[in-house]
């Protein structure tokens, strides 16, 4: 899995380097990027995202796993949801959360890999 992820990231970075030389990034894109990274700047949100890497979880499951109150988890999930990093689905009365797409897991895994070097 990590080898495949590494190959994907390596290929994507090569493409991004080529594209970044050709395309200028405007001020609003840089602002939005800074706002996105602010979301990742909170350790509770990072813990929630990390918990969702391998499984869909309810608020109760996340709060038990992180040993935090449900209101605290719900507050951070609202931020993550509004920023497009997590999505949810209803299963009866239960609300199940998951990562919004593979980009979120890629960002987390690259960050973990970077810190592990």
N, CA, C and O atoms as a Tinker XYZ file with bonds, in Angstrom:
   468  protein
     1  N      0.825000   -1.194000    0.000000    73     2
     2  CA     0.000000    0.000000    0.000000    64     1     3
     3  C      0.868000    1.257000    0.000000    63     2     4     5
     4  O      0.651000    2.168000   -0.798000    81     3
     5  N      1.863000    1.301000    0.909000    73     3     6
     6  CA     2.714000    2.486000    0.982000    64     5     7
     7  C      3.558000    2.653000   -0.274000    63     6     8     9
     8  O      3.838000    3.775000   -0.696000    81     7
     9  N      3.967000    1.523000   -0.877000    73     7    10
    10  CA     4.748000    1.605000   -2.118000    64     9    11
    11  C      3.895000    2.207000   -3.220000    63    10    12    13
    12  O      4.357000    3.069000   -3.968000    81    11
    13  N      2.648000    1.754000   -3.323000    73    11    14
    14  CA     1.736000    2.307000   -4.331000    64    13    15
    15  C      1.495000    3.792000   -4.076000    63    14    16    17
    16  O      1.479000    4.594000   -5.010000    81    15
    17  N      1.309000    4.146000   -2.823000    73    15    18
    18  CA     1.094000    5.546000   -2.467000    64    17    19
    19  C      2.315000    6.376000   -2.828000    63    18    20    21
    20  O      2.187000    7.474000   -3.370000    81    19
    21  N      3.508000    5.849000   -2.526000    73    19    22
    22  CA     4.742000    6.563000   -2.847000    64    21    23
    23  C      4.865000    6.776000   -4.353000    63    22    24    25
    24  O      5.210000    7.867000   -4.805000    81    23
    25  N      4.579000    5.724000   -5.131000    73    23    26
    26  CA     4.661000    5.844000   -6.593000    64    25    27
    27  C      3.664000    6.878000   -7.102000    63    26    28    29
    28  O      3.985000    7.685000   -7.974000    81    27
    29  N      2.456000    6.846000   -6.555000    73    27    30
    30  CA     1.435000    7.807000   -6.970000    64    29    31
    31  C      1.882000    9.229000   -6.653000    63    30    32    33
    32  O      1.792000   10.124000   -7.493000    81    31
    33  N      2.361000    9.422000   -5.440000    73    31    34
    34  CA     2.795000   10.757000   -5.022000    64    33    35
    35  C      3.956000   11.231000   -5.882000    63    34    36    37
    36  O      3.979000   12.382000   -6.319000    81    35
    37  N      4.921000   10.350000   -6.127000    73    35    38
    38  CA     6.083000   10.723000   -6.942000    64    37    39
    39  C      5.659000   11.155000   -8.334000    63    38    40    41
    40  O      6.120000   12.175000   -8.845000    81    39
    41  N      4.773000   10.368000   -8.947000    73    39    42
    42  CA     4.291000   10.725000  -10.291000    64    41    43
    43  C      3.525000   12.036000  -10.258000    63    42    44    45
    44  O      3.699000   12.886000  -11.131000    81    43
    45  N      2.679000   12.199000   -9.251000    73    43    46
    46  CA     1.864000   13.408000   -9.145000    64    45    47
    47  C      2.739000   14.641000   -8.916000    63    46    48    49
    48  O      2.477000   15.704000   -9.478000    81    47
    49  N      3.777000   14.498000   -8.093000    73    47    50
    50  CA     4.675000   15.623000   -7.845000    64    49    51
    51  C      5.422000   16.029000   -9.105000    63    50    52    53
    52  O      5.638000   17.217000   -9.342000    81    51
    53  N      5.820000   15.050000   -9.919000    73    51    54
    54  CA     6.486000   15.365000  -11.186000    64    53    55
    55  C      5.554000   16.158000  -12.092000    63    54    56    57
    56  O      5.964000   17.148000  -12.698000    81    55
    57  N      4.311000   15.726000  -12.184000    73    55    58
    58  CA     3.327000   16.429000  -13.005000    64    57    59
    59  C      3.089000   17.825000  -12.442000    63    58    60    61
    60  O      3.004000   18.797000  -13.192000    81    59
    61  N      2.982000   17.920000  -11.121000    73    59    62
    62  CA     2.728000   19.217000  -10.493000    64    61    63
    63  C      3.886000   20.179000  -10.720000    63    62    64    65
    64  O      3.665000   21.371000  -10.934000    81    63
    65  N      5.115000   19.677000  -10.676000    73    63    66
    66  CA     6.271000   20.542000  -10.915000    64    65    67
    67  C      6.231000   21.102000  -12.327000    63    66    68    69
    68  O      6.503000   22.283000  -12.544000    81    67
    69  N      5.887000   20.244000  -13.293000    73    67    70
    70  CA     5.794000   20.692000  -14.682000    64    69    71
    71  C      4.671000   21.705000  -14.844000    63    70    72    73
    72  O      4.835000   22.727000  -15.510000    81    71
    73  N      3.519000   21.410000  -14.223000    73    71    74
    74  CA     2.371000   22.310000  -14.330000    64    73    75
    75  C      2.635000   23.636000  -13.628000    63    74    76    77
    76  O      2.216000   24.688000  -14.112000    81    75
    77  N      3.330000   23.596000  -12.489000    73    75    78
    78  CA     3.533000   24.828000  -11.722000    64    77    79
    79  C      4.441000   25.805000  -12.457000    63    78    80    81
    80  O      4.331000   27.016000  -12.265000    81    79
    81  N      5.324000   25.298000  -13.287000    73    79    82
    82  CA     6.166000   26.191000  -14.076000    64    81    83
    83  C      5.333000   26.911000  -15.125000    63    82    84    85
    84  O      5.596000   28.069000  -15.450000    81    83
    85  N      4.326000   26.221000  -15.655000    73    83    86
    86  CA     3.515000   26.782000  -16.732000    64    85    87
    87  C      2.384000   27.669000  -16.209000    63    86    88    89
    88  O      2.020000   28.654000  -16.852000    81    87
    89  N      1.834000   27.328000  -15.059000    73    87    90
    90  CA     0.652000   28.043000  -14.568000    64    89    91
    91  C      0.994000   28.899000  -13.356000    63    90    92    93
    92  O      1.656000   28.444000  -12.423000    81    91
    93  N      0.543000   30.121000  -13.385000    73    91    94
    94  CA     0.696000   31.008000  -12.240000    64    93    95
    95  C     -0.485000   30.787000  -11.300000    63    94    96    97
    96  O     -1.608000   30.549000  -11.743000    81    95
    97  N     -0.223000   30.866000  -10.022000    73    95    98
    98  CA    -1.272000   30.722000   -9.025000    64    97    99
    99  C     -1.656000   32.121000   -8.563000    63    98   100   101
   100  O     -0.810000   32.909000   -8.142000    81    99
   101  N     -2.955000   32.411000   -8.652000    73    99   102
   102  CA    -3.384000   33.759000   -8.278000    64   101   103
   103  C     -3.500000   33.917000   -6.759000    63   102   104   105
   104  O     -3.429000   32.948000   -6.003000    81   103
   105  N     -3.677000   35.144000   -6.352000    73   103   106
   106  CA    -3.706000   35.498000   -4.931000    64   105   107
   107  C     -4.829000   34.784000   -4.182000    63   106   108   109
   108  O     -4.635000   34.361000   -3.043000    81   107
   109  N     -5.995000   34.646000   -4.803000    73   107   110
   110  CA    -7.120000   33.997000   -4.118000    64   109   111
   111  C     -6.851000   32.509000   -3.900000    63   110   112   113
   112  O     -7.269000   31.948000   -2.887000    81   111
   113  N     -6.161000   31.869000   -4.835000    73   111   114
   114  CA    -5.808000   30.458000   -4.671000    64   113   115
   115  C     -4.835000   30.294000   -3.496000    63   114   116   117
   116  O     -4.969000   29.363000   -2.701000    81   115
   117  N     -3.875000   31.185000   -3.393000    73   115   118
   118  CA    -2.924000   31.129000   -2.278000    64   117   119
   119  C     -3.627000   31.373000   -0.944000    63   118   120   121
   120  O     -3.302000   30.737000    0.058000    81   119
   121  N     -4.590000   32.294000   -0.935000    73   119   122
   122  CA    -5.366000   32.555000    0.276000    64   121   123
   123  C     -6.151000   31.308000    0.675000    63   122   124   125
   124  O     -6.151000   30.915000    1.841000    81   123
   125  N     -6.824000   30.682000   -0.305000    73   123   126
   126  CA    -7.599000   29.474000   -0.031000    64   125   127
   127  C     -6.710000   28.332000    0.451000    63   126   128   129
   128  O     -7.110000   27.550000    1.313000    81   127
   129  N     -5.512000   28.239000   -0.102000    73   127   130
   130  CA    -4.568000   27.215000    0.336000    64   129   131
   131  C     -4.161000   27.446000    1.793000    63   130   132   133
   132  O     -4.082000   26.501000    2.578000    81   131
   133  N     -3.907000   28.691000    2.144000    73   131   134
   134  CA    -3.567000   29.023000    3.533000    64   133   135
   135  C     -4.721000   28.669000    4.471000    63   134   136   137
   136  O     -4.498000   28.150000    5.565000    81   135
   137  N     -5.946000   28.949000    4.047000    73   135   138
   138  CA    -7.122000   28.611000    4.856000    64   137   139
   139  C     -7.243000   27.099000    5.035000    63   138   140   141
   140  O     -7.580000   26.626000    6.120000    81   139
   141  N     -6.969000   26.344000    3.978000    73   139   142
   142  CA    -7.014000   24.882000    4.066000    64   141   143
   143  C     -5.995000   24.378000    5.079000    63   142   144   145
   144  O     -6.309000   23.527000    5.912000    81   143
   145  N     -4.781000   24.901000    5.009000    73   143   146
   146  CA    -3.753000   24.448000    5.944000    64   145   147
   147  C     -4.046000   24.872000    7.379000    63   146   148   149
   148  O     -3.579000   24.221000    8.313000    81   147
   149  N     -4.800000   25.935000    7.576000    73   147   150
   150  CA    -5.222000   26.311000    8.932000    64   149   151
   151  C     -6.102000   25.218000    9.535000    63   150   152   153
   152  O     -6.025000   24.935000   10.731000    81   151
   153  N     -6.933000   24.610000    8.699000    73   151   154
   154  CA    -7.805000   23.526000    9.162000    64   153   155
   155  C     -6.959000   22.376000    9.697000    63   154   156   157
   156  O     -7.299000   21.764000   10.709000    81   155
   157  N     -5.864000   22.088000    9.016000    73   155   158
   158  CA    -4.970000   21.013000    9.443000    64   157   159
   159  C     -4.121000   21.416000   10.649000    63   158   160   161
   160  O     -3.400000   20.581000   11.195000    81   159
   161  N     -4.193000   22.664000   11.068000    73   159   162
   162  CA    -3.375000   23.166000   12.160000    64   161   163
   163  C     -3.891000   22.855000   13.553000    63   162   164   165
   164  O     -3.259000   23.235000   14.539000    81   163
   165  N     -5.011000   22.181000   13.658000    73   163   166
   166  CA    -5.591000   21.858000   14.958000    64   165   167
   167  C     -5.392000   20.368000   15.241000    63   166   168   169
   168  O     -5.787000   19.529000   14.431000    81   167
   169  N     -4.791000   20.036000   16.370000    73   167   170
   170  CA    -4.469000   18.631000   16.662000    64   169   171
   171  C     -5.719000   17.758000   16.806000    63   170   172   173
   172  O     -5.688000   16.582000   16.443000    81   171
   173  N     -6.804000   18.306000   17.322000    73   171   174
   174  CA    -8.038000   17.517000   17.429000    64   173   175
   175  C     -8.567000   17.162000   16.050000    63   174   176   177
   176  O     -8.982000   16.026000   15.818000    81   175
   177  N     -8.558000   18.120000   15.135000    73   175   178
   178  CA    -9.022000   17.834000   13.775000    64   177   179
   179  C     -8.122000   16.807000   13.098000    63   178   180   181
   180  O     -8.608000   15.935000   12.378000    81   179
   181  N     -6.816000   16.903000   13.325000    73   179   182
   182  CA    -5.893000   15.918000   12.753000    64   181   183
   183  C     -6.192000   14.530000   13.313000    63   182   184   185
   184  O     -6.184000   13.548000   12.571000    81   183
   185  N     -6.455000   14.443000   14.609000    73   183   186
   186  CA    -6.783000   13.153000   15.225000    64   185   187
   187  C     -8.068000   12.578000   14.633000    63   186   188   189
   188  O     -8.156000   11.375000   14.387000    81   187
   189  N     -9.045000   13.420000   14.408000    73   187   190
   190  CA   -10.305000   12.968000   13.804000    64   189   191
   191  C    -10.051000   12.461000   12.392000    63   190   192   193
   192  O    -10.497000   11.372000   12.031000    81   191
   193  N     -9.340000   13.241000   11.596000    73   191   194
   194  CA    -9.039000   12.823000   10.221000    64   193   195
   195  C     -8.252000   11.522000   10.213000    63   194   196   197
   196  O     -8.520000   10.639000    9.398000    81   195
   197  N     -7.290000   11.397000   11.108000    73   195   198
   198  CA    -6.497000   10.171000   11.184000    64   197   199
   199  C     -7.382000    8.981000   11.551000    63   198   200   201
   200  O     -7.197000    7.885000   11.022000    81   199
   201  N     -8.334000    9.187000   12.445000    73   199   202
   202  CA    -9.270000    8.119000   12.829000    64   201   203
   203  C    -10.115000    7.662000   11.648000    63   202   204   205
   204  O    -10.499000    6.497000   11.557000    81   203
   205  N    -10.397000    8.598000   10.747000    73   203   206
   206  CA   -11.242000    8.289000    9.592000    64   205   207
   207  C    -10.451000    7.742000    8.404000    63   206   208   209
   208  O    -11.036000    7.429000    7.367000    81   207
   209  N     -9.137000    7.624000    8.541000    73   207   210
   210  CA    -8.323000    7.113000    7.433000    64   209   211
   211  C     -8.751000    5.717000    6.996000    63   210   212   213
   212  O     -8.807000    5.428000    5.801000    81   211
   213  N     -9.051000    4.855000    7.960000    73   211   214
   214  CA    -9.319000    3.453000    7.629000    64   213   215
   215  C    -10.756000    3.008000    7.848000    63   214   216   217
   216  O    -11.105000    1.867000    7.545000    81   215
   217  N    -11.588000    3.893000    8.370000    73   215   218
   218  CA   -12.952000    3.466000    8.669000    64   217   219
   219  C    -13.907000    4.647000    8.727000    63   218   220   221
   220  O    -13.521000    5.768000    9.059000    81   219
   221  N    -15.156000    4.369000    8.397000    73   219   222
   222  CA   -16.226000    5.334000    8.624000    64   221   223
   223  C    -16.627000    5.203000   10.089000    63   222   224   225
   224  O    -16.728000    4.096000   10.617000    81   223
   225  N    -16.853000    6.338000   10.737000    73   223   226
   226  CA   -17.170000    6.311000   12.162000    64   225   227
   227  C    -18.276000    7.299000   12.498000    63   226   228   229
   228  O    -18.441000    8.322000   11.833000    81   227
   229  N    -19.027000    6.975000   13.537000    73   227   230
   230  CA   -20.029000    7.910000   14.062000    64   229   231
   231  C    -19.346000    8.855000   15.049000    63   230   232   233
   232  O    -18.199000    8.639000   15.437000    81   231
   233  N    -20.058000    9.896000   15.445000    73   231   234
   234  CA   -19.531000   10.836000   16.437000    64   233   235
   235  C    -19.206000   10.095000   17.734000    63   234   236   237
   236  O    -18.173000   10.342000   18.356000    81   235
   237  N    -20.088000    9.194000   18.133000    73   235   238
   238  CA   -19.872000    8.422000   19.359000    64   237   239
   239  C    -18.595000    7.602000   19.268000    63   238   240   241
   240  O    -17.800000    7.576000   20.208000    81   239
   241  N    -18.397000    6.932000   18.136000    73   239   242
   242  CA   -17.194000    6.110000   17.961000    64   241   243
   243  C    -15.924000    6.962000   17.972000    63   242   244   245
   244  O    -14.915000    6.580000   18.564000    81   243
   245  N    -15.984000    8.110000   17.316000    73   243   246
   246  CA   -14.818000    9.003000   17.302000    64   245   247
   247  C    -14.527000    9.513000   18.711000    63   246   248   249
   248  O    -13.376000    9.524000   19.145000    81   247
   249  N    -15.571000    9.934000   19.424000    73   247   250
   250  CA   -15.363000   10.475000   20.774000    64   249   251
   251  C    -14.810000    9.406000   21.718000    63   250   252   253
   252  O    -13.980000    9.709000   22.575000    81   251
   253  N    -15.259000    8.170000   21.569000    73   251   254
   254  CA   -14.721000    7.088000   22.397000    64   253   255
   255  C    -13.265000    6.801000   22.038000    63   254   256   257
   256  O    -12.419000    6.616000   22.913000    81   255
   257  N    -12.992000    6.769000   20.754000    73   255   258
   258  CA   -11.630000    6.478000   20.294000    64   257   259
   259  C    -10.645000    7.553000   20.747000    63   258   260   261
   260  O     -9.520000    7.238000   21.133000    81   259
   261  N    -11.060000    8.811000   20.702000    73   259   262
   262  CA   -10.176000    9.920000   21.067000    64   261   263
   263  C    -10.304000   10.333000   22.532000    63   262   264   265
   264  O     -9.590000   11.215000   23.008000    81   263
   265  N    -11.236000    9.672000   23.242000    73   263   266
   266  CA   -11.495000    9.983000   24.652000    64   265   267
   267  C    -11.794000   11.469000   24.848000    63   266   268   269
   268  O    -11.209000   12.143000   25.695000    81   267
   269  N    -12.732000   11.950000   24.027000    73   267   270
   270  CA   -13.178000   13.344000   24.090000    64   269   271
   271  C    -14.697000   13.360000   24.130000    63   270   272   273
   272  O    -15.346000   12.361000   23.818000    81   271
   273  N    -15.258000   14.495000   24.514000    73   271   274
   274  CA   -16.715000   14.600000   24.577000    64   273   275
   275  C    -17.311000   14.675000   23.170000    63   274   276   277
   276  O    -16.664000   15.131000   22.226000    81   275
   277  N    -18.547000   14.220000   23.055000    73   275   278
   278  CA   -19.236000   14.288000   21.766000    64   277   279
   279  C    -19.411000   15.721000   21.273000    63   278   280   281
   280  O    -19.221000   15.968000   20.082000    81   279
   281  N    -19.767000   16.685000   22.143000    73   279   282
   282  CA   -19.880000   18.065000   21.649000    64   281   283
   283  C    -18.563000   18.601000   21.070000    63   282   284   285
   284  O    -18.572000   19.316000   20.068000    81   283
   285  N    -17.446000   18.260000   21.695000    73   283   286
   286  CA   -16.143000   18.720000   21.186000    64   285   287
   287  C    -15.862000   18.117000   19.812000    63   286   288   289
   288  O    -15.373000   18.804000   18.915000    81   287
   289  N    -16.172000   16.839000   19.652000    73   287   290
   290  CA   -15.972000   16.168000   18.360000    64   289   291
   291  C    -16.919000   16.752000   17.320000    63   290   292   293
   292  O    -16.510000   17.022000   16.191000    81   291
   293  N    -18.177000   16.948000   17.690000    73   291   294
   294  CA   -19.167000   17.502000   16.755000    64   293   295
   295  C    -18.762000   18.882000   16.259000    63   294   296   297
   296  O    -18.930000   19.199000   15.082000    81   295
   297  N    -18.231000   19.696000   17.154000    73   295   298
   298  CA   -17.795000   21.042000   16.772000    64   297   299
   299  C    -16.684000   20.964000   15.718000    63   298   300   301
   300  O    -16.715000   21.698000   14.730000    81   299
   301  N    -15.720000   20.091000   15.924000    73   299   302
   302  CA   -14.619000   19.966000   14.966000    64   301   303
   303  C    -15.082000   19.312000   13.662000    63   302   304   305
   304  O    -14.584000   19.652000   12.588000    81   303
   305  N    -16.018000   18.387000   13.747000    73   303   306
   306  CA   -16.563000   17.770000   12.533000    64   305   307
   307  C    -17.293000   18.802000   11.677000    63   306   308   309
   308  O    -17.250000   18.724000   10.449000    81   307
   309  N    -17.960000   19.762000   12.304000    73   307   310
   310  CA   -18.621000   20.831000   11.547000    64   309   311
   311  C    -17.595000   21.627000   10.743000    63   310   312   313
   312  O    -17.830000   21.954000    9.580000    81   311
   313  N    -16.467000   21.934000   11.360000    73   311   314
   314  CA   -15.402000   22.665000   10.660000    64   313   315
   315  C    -14.870000   21.827000    9.500000    63   314   316   317
   316  O    -14.699000   22.330000    8.390000    81   315
   317  N    -14.610000   20.554000    9.762000    73   315   318
   318  CA   -14.073000   19.665000    8.725000    64   317   319
   319  C    -15.068000   19.473000    7.582000    63   318   320   321
   320  O    -14.684000   19.401000    6.414000    81   319
   321  N    -16.342000   19.393000    7.932000    73   319   322
   322  CA   -17.382000   19.223000    6.915000    64   321   323
   323  C    -17.521000   20.478000    6.068000    63   322   324   325
   324  O    -17.617000   20.394000    4.843000    81   323
   325  N    -17.532000   21.640000    6.710000    73   323   326
   326  CA   -17.701000   22.890000    5.959000    64   325   327
   327  C    -16.498000   23.187000    5.064000    63   326   328   329
   328  O    -16.621000   23.908000    4.073000    81   327
   329  N    -15.348000   22.636000    5.411000    73   327   330
   330  CA   -14.158000   22.842000    4.575000    64   329   331
   331  C    -14.011000   21.764000    3.504000    63   330   332   333
   332  O    -13.067000   21.800000    2.715000    81   331
   333  N    -14.930000   20.813000    3.472000    73   331   334
   334  CA   -14.907000   19.785000    2.436000    64   333   335
   335  C    -13.928000   18.653000    2.687000    63   334   336   337
   336  O    -13.580000   17.921000    1.760000    81   335
   337  N    -13.479000   18.499000    3.923000    73   335   338
   338  CA   -12.517000   17.438000    4.227000    64   337   339
   339  C    -13.183000   16.147000    4.681000    63   338   340   341
   340  O    -12.606000   15.070000    4.531000    81   339
   341  N    -14.378000   16.238000    5.230000    73   339   342
   342  CA   -15.141000   15.041000    5.590000    64   341   343
   343  C    -16.538000   15.135000    4.989000    63   342   344   345
   344  O    -17.038000   16.216000    4.679000    81   343
   345  N    -17.139000   13.980000    4.839000    73   343   346
   346  CA   -18.527000   13.906000    4.377000    64   345   347
   347  C    -19.272000   13.003000    5.353000    63   346   348   349
   348  O    -18.662000   12.344000    6.195000    81   347
   349  N    -20.582000   12.980000    5.233000    73   347   350
   350  CA   -21.366000   12.144000    6.131000    64   349   351
   351  C    -22.522000   11.513000    5.375000    63   350   352   353
   352  O    -22.929000   11.972000    4.308000    81   351
   353  N    -23.033000   10.447000    5.967000    73   351   354
   354  CA   -24.240000    9.794000    5.462000    64   353   355
   355  C    -25.051000    9.361000    6.677000    63   354   356   357
   356  O    -24.516000    9.138000    7.763000    81   355
   357  N    -26.335000    9.250000    6.462000    73   355   358
   358  CA   -27.214000    8.822000    7.549000    64   357   359
   359  C    -27.485000    7.329000    7.430000    63   358   360   361
   360  O    -27.707000    6.797000    6.343000    81   359
   361  N    -27.460000    6.675000    8.581000    73   359   362
   362  CA   -27.806000    5.259000    8.680000    64   361   363
   363  C    -28.849000    5.163000    9.790000    63   362   364   365
   364  O    -28.526000    4.908000   10.950000    81   363
   365  N    -30.113000    5.375000    9.405000    73   363   366
   366  CA   -31.172000    5.493000   10.404000    64   365   367
   367  C    -30.994000    6.801000   11.153000    63   366   368   369
   368  O    -30.935000    7.867000   10.541000    81   367
   369  N    -30.908000    6.724000   12.468000    73   367   370
   370  CA   -30.679000    7.927000   13.275000    64   369   371
   371  C    -29.192000    8.253000   13.413000    63   370   372   373
   372  O    -28.826000    9.332000   13.880000    81   371
   373  N    -28.353000    7.327000   13.008000    73   371   374
   374  CA   -26.909000    7.486000   13.153000    64   373   375
   375  C    -26.325000    8.281000   11.992000    63   374   376   377
   376  O    -26.720000    8.080000   10.843000    81   375
   377  N    -25.397000    9.174000   12.277000    73   375   378
   378  CA   -24.671000    9.922000   11.250000    64   377   379
   379  C    -23.258000    9.353000   11.206000    63   378   380   381
   380  O    -22.542000    9.345000   12.207000    81   379
   381  N    -22.874000    8.879000   10.027000    73   379   382
   382  CA   -21.574000    8.236000    9.836000    64   381   383
   383  C    -20.677000    9.167000    9.031000    63   382   384   385
   384  O    -21.073000    9.662000    7.976000    81   383
   385  N    -19.468000    9.404000    9.533000    73   383   386
   386  CA   -18.517000   10.305000    8.883000    64   385   387
   387  C    -17.403000    9.521000    8.206000    63   386   388   389
   388  O    -17.020000    8.438000    8.649000    81   387
   389  N    -16.888000   10.102000    7.110000    73   387   390
   390  CA   -15.739000    9.534000    6.402000    64   389   391
   391  C    -14.969000   10.675000    5.752000    63   390   392   393
   392  O    -15.459000   11.802000    5.674000    81   391
   393  N    -13.762000   10.374000    5.286000    73   391   394
   394  CA   -12.982000   11.382000    4.574000    64   393   395
   395  C    -13.685000   11.711000    3.265000    63   394   396   397
   396  O    -14.288000   10.836000    2.644000    81   395
   397  N    -13.610000   12.949000    2.852000    73   395   398
   398  CA   -14.339000   13.405000    1.669000    64   397   399
   399  C    -13.843000   12.745000    0.387000    63   398   400   401
   400  O    -14.646000   12.389000   -0.475000    81   399
   401  N    -12.530000   12.578000    0.254000    73   399   402
   402  CA   -11.976000   11.939000   -0.939000    64   401   403
   403  C    -10.539000   11.512000   -0.682000    63   402   404   405
   404  O    -10.011000   11.698000    0.414000    81   403
   405  N     -9.918000   10.943000   -1.695000    73   403   406
   406  CA    -8.559000   10.413000   -1.527000    64   405   407
   407  C     -7.519000   11.512000   -1.310000    63   406   408   409
   408  O     -6.438000   11.237000   -0.789000    81   407
   409  N     -7.824000   12.740000   -1.697000    73   407   410
   410  CA    -6.868000   13.831000   -1.483000    64   409   411
   411  C     -6.603000   14.058000    0.003000    63   410   412   413
   412  O     -5.479000   14.364000    0.400000    81   411
   413  N     -7.633000   13.907000    0.811000    73   411   414
   414  CA    -7.481000   14.124000    2.249000    64   413   415
   415  C     -6.550000   13.067000    2.836000    63   414   416   417
   416  O     -5.647000   13.388000    3.609000    81   415
   417  N     -6.771000   11.806000    2.467000    73   415   418
   418  CA    -5.884000   10.750000    2.973000    64   417   419
   419  C     -4.474000   10.920000    2.427000    63   418   420   421
   420  O     -3.501000   10.619000    3.118000    81   419
   421  N     -4.358000   11.393000    1.207000    73   419   422
   422  CA    -3.039000   11.632000    0.617000    64   421   423
   423  C     -2.290000   12.715000    1.392000    63   422   424   425
   424  O     -1.106000   12.555000    1.691000    81   423
   425  N     -2.965000   13.806000    1.716000    73   423   426
   426  CA    -2.339000   14.886000    2.487000    64   425   427
   427  C     -1.867000   14.365000    3.843000    63   426   428   429
   428  O     -0.747000   14.650000    4.267000    81   427
   429  N     -2.725000   13.600000    4.522000    73   427   430
   430  CA    -2.354000   13.050000    5.829000    64   429   431
   431  C     -1.169000   12.102000    5.719000    63   430   432   433
   432  O     -0.220000   12.195000    6.497000    81   431
   433  N     -1.222000   11.189000    4.753000    73   431   434
   434  CA    -0.149000   10.207000    4.599000    64   433   435
   435  C      1.175000   10.849000    4.205000    63   434   436   437
   436  O      2.232000   10.429000    4.675000    81   435
   437  N      1.127000   11.857000    3.353000    73   435   438
   438  CA     2.358000   12.558000    2.971000    64   437   439
   439  C      2.934000   13.281000    4.185000    63   438   440   441
   440  O      4.147000   13.268000    4.394000    81   439
   441  N      2.080000   13.908000    4.982000    73   439   442
   442  CA     2.545000   14.581000    6.193000    64   441   443
   443  C      3.188000   13.613000    7.172000    63   442   444   445
   444  O      4.242000   13.901000    7.740000    81   443
   445  N      2.551000   12.463000    7.367000    73   443   446
   446  CA     3.100000   11.440000    8.265000    64   445   447
   447  C      4.435000   10.935000    7.733000    63   446   448   449
   448  O      5.397000   10.781000    8.486000    81   447
   449  N      4.484000   10.680000    6.435000    73   447   450
   450  CA     5.731000   10.207000    5.820000    64   449   451
   451  C      6.836000   11.254000    5.962000    63   450   452   453
   452  O      7.981000   10.914000    6.261000    81   451
   453  N      6.498000   12.509000    5.750000    73   451   454
   454  CA     7.479000   13.594000    5.866000    64   453   455
   455  C      8.062000   13.651000    7.281000    63   454   456   457
   456  O      9.271000   13.807000    7.454000    81   455
   457  N      7.201000   13.526000    8.283000    73   455   458
   458  CA     7.656000   13.586000    9.670000    64   457   459
   459  C      8.427000   12.340000   10.090000    63   458   460   461
   460  O      9.219000   12.386000   11.032000    81   459
   461  N      8.200000   11.231000    9.396000    73   459   462
   462  CA     8.880000    9.974000    9.724000    64   461   463
   463  C     10.294000    9.903000    9.170000    63   462   464   465
   464  O     11.073000    9.038000    9.572000    81   463
   465  N     10.635000   10.796000    8.257000    73   463   466
   466  CA    11.967000   10.745000    7.635000    64   465   467
   467  C     13.040000   11.238000    8.568000    63   466   468
   468  O     14.215000   11.261000    8.201000    81   467
